[in-house]
Amino acid sequence: MRRYFCLFCEVSISVDDGAPYSWGRDGGYASSVVTAGKELRRLGWVPLHVGWACSREHAERARSRNLEAEVTFIIRKVGIPANLLGYNYLRAAITLVVNRPDYLRRVVTKELYPAVAERCGTSGSRVERAIRYAIEVAWNRDNIEVINQLFGYTVSHDRGKPTNSQLIATIANNLRLKLGIVI
């Protein structure tokens, strides 16, 4: 018997070979373990990397939660401490760029920083400066292995730290590839 749970609510469906059981949403039944995925999709369930969601709304919430966790993990891995204001601004900026890459195609200071500032209740110039300082702190920690892993060899430790938009674009692109986000 295999049981599938929605990641956000109490709905679950149990499927057994030849003896289907169902609880919750629509009372639908799945006939075998092999066809369980097809049956769950037919009932409106959405597959995720780590499980299933019983609706598209719940699937979007799961993807959003997963994105925030990944952004936080990468920023910490690069060496940006959580006590800096730039840490939170960087998280917000990367999340915005992952969902809307066109923020980087335009002038970053005119679109992205004001959007982050509005979200965080500050000004665009403060956002830019705090992110620049956070990058400087991380760069001075000499975490060269992680930086080379993230940037490849496009950024040299000797040549200087990456710009705000280089860091945001690189992390956002890596996350889009890792999470399979197509925009």
N, C-alpha and C positions, 0 to 999 in steps of 0.2 A: 504494500500500500504506500502510495506517495501522497504527501499533503502539500498543497500550495497555499501560501499565505500572501495576502496583500501587505505591502510594507508599511501601509499607513492606517489601516482600519482592521476591524476584527473579522473580516470576511476570509473564509478559507474554503478550499475544495480538496477533498481527498479522492484519490483515484487508485483503484486496485485492479489487477488483471481479472476481468470478467465480473467483478463485483463493485460497480461504481457507487460512490457515496458523494453527496454534495451538501454543503451548508452555505447559507448566505445568498449572495447575489443571484437572482433569476432562477434559482433552483435547478440549474442545468446540470447535466451528467456527462462525464467523460468515460468512454468505453474501455480504454486500455492505456497502459503507461506510454506506449509508443505514440498513440494519437492524442495524448493529454495536451501537448503543446498546441496542436491544431484546434482542439476543443476549447481550450482556454482562450485562444485568440477569437474563436467564433463567439464566445460569450462576452467578448469585449475586453478581456484582460490584455495587458501590455507587457511584453518581456523586457526585463532589465538585465544589466550585467550580473547583478547579485540576487535576482529573484523575479517576482511578478508583481504587478500592480493591477488593481481591479478596475481602474479607469485611466483615461488619458491625463486627467488632472493630477491623479496620484503619481503617475509616471513622471510628469513634469516636476513635481515636488521632489521626487527621488533624484532626478538628474540634477536639479538645482542644489540639493544637499550634497550630492557627490562632487559637484563642481567646486563648491566652497571648501570642502575637505581637501580636495586635490590642490587648490590654489594655496591654501594654508600650508600644506605639507611642502610644496615647492619653495615658497617664500622662506619658511623656516630652514629648509635644506640649504638654500643659498647663503643663509647666515644673517638674515635681517631679524633683529630682536623684536619681540612682540610689544615691548614697552614704548617703542617709537610711534609717533603719530603717522609717519610714512608707511608703517606696516599696514594699518587699517586702510589708508588711502590707496595703497598699492593693491590690496585685496579687492577693493571696490573697483578700481580701474581695470584690473585684469578680468574680473567677472564681466564688466561692461563690454570689454573688447572681445571676449570669447563669444558673447551673445550677439554683438554687433561689430564686426571687424571694420566697418566703414569709419569708425571713430579714428582710426589711425591713418586713413587715407586723406583725411582733411587735416587742418591745422589743429594739432593736439591741444594747444593752449586755448583755442577758441571753442572747442567742443567737449573734449574728454575731461579736462580739469574742471570746467564749470559743472559738468554733470556729476562728477565725484564730489565736488564742493557742495552742491545742492543736496546730495544724498547724505553728506556728513555734517552739514551745517557750518560751513566755513567758506573761505574765498578760494578762487582758482589759483592765485599766486601762492597762497599758503600750502595748497595741495602739491603744487609743483616743487616748491622748496623742500617740503617734508619728504617727498619721494626721493629727491636728489640726495638728501642727507642720509636716508635709509640705505640707498645704494652705496654711498660712500662708506658708511659703517661696515656694510657687508664686504665691500671690496678690500677694506683695510684688515679684515680678519684673515686674509690669505687662505681662503678655502678654494684653492686652485683646482683641485680634482672635480669638485661639484660644478664649478663655473665652466670648466672645459667640457664636462659631460652635458651641461645644459646648452651652452653656446657653441659647442664644437670648438673649432679654433678660429672662429670669426672675430672673437674679442681676445686680445692679448693682455695679459696682466701687466706687461711692461708698457704697452701703449696707453693704458689708462682705462678707467671704468666705462661701462656702457652708458649711453644716454638713457633718460627715462623711457623714451618711446622704444628704444632697442630692447630694453629689459621687458617691458610690458608686451611688446609684439612677440618676442621669443617665447616667453612663458605661455602666452595665449595660444600661439600656434602649437606648442607642444601639448597643451591640454586638449585642444581641438582634435589633434591626432590620437591622443591617448584615449579620450572618451568617445571618439567616433562622432563628434558633433559636426554636422554638415549644415552650412549656412548658404 
